Amino acid sequence: MTVDNLPTYVEITNYLSSKKRPKHLLMGNGFSMAYDPSIFSYNALSTFIENSDDLLLKQLFKTINTKNFEIIMQELDNFAKIAEVFSADKSLVNRIVQTNEKLKGSLIGAVQQLHPEHVFTIPDEKSSLCFKFLDDYLSNDGKVFTTNYDLLLYWVLMRNNAQQANDGFGRELLNQTDEFVPNWEPEYSSDDLG
């Protein structure tokens, strides 16, 4: 099968519906980039490193020739393991591990600095349209997963009062059980934090 012969999104969702199977959605960085590529693209995140004072991290991005933090972090993990196999100097292995930790911290710092300040930064119309798309999964026994570091998905779900989403910070089942109980009404915890 070639790329040109792959089924379309509509064909796949229609097939799943015809078989009465739930749809699940896995979202990656494209979700965030659709909101604002100047914030969530690898270019924007790597610019954060380019503008930093850390010469070692700048050199890593240039040497590995990518703007993708995850690739560099994986390369550093692999390099540290290979260095250990070859009984490299412990100080070299420690420096590689520390550099990887610094890179992870830089990624978190970049996301913090670039991320929209609050949930209402997202226009109402965008938030509502996004939720309408996501709710088609959630309200039909599907699941939505994300690999993103940002809060956009969380904000859309909470702002639109998604009943099927559980963030772990409230509305959790208090009388959850492993056994099937017919005509059972879930009891939810209070949303009040105070």
Secondary structure as GFF3:
##gff-version 3
##sequence-region A 1 194
A	DSSP	three_ten_helix	3	5	.	.	.	ID=ss1
A	DSSP	alpha_helix	9	18	.	.	.	ID=ss2
A	DSSP	beta_strand	25	27	.	.	.	ID=ss3
A	DSSP	alpha_helix	29	35	.	.	.	ID=ss4
A	DSSP	alpha_helix	37	40	.	.	.	ID=ss5
A	DSSP	alpha_helix	42	50	.	.	.	ID=ss6
A	DSSP	alpha_helix	55	64	.	.	.	ID=ss7
A	DSSP	alpha_helix	69	85	.	.	.	ID=ss8
A	DSSP	alpha_helix	90	114	.	.	.	ID=ss9
A	DSSP	three_ten_helix	119	121	.	.	.	ID=ss10
A	DSSP	alpha_helix	124	138	.	.	.	ID=ss11
A	DSSP	beta_strand	144	146	.	.	.	ID=ss12
A	DSSP	alpha_helix	152	159	.	.	.	ID=ss13
###
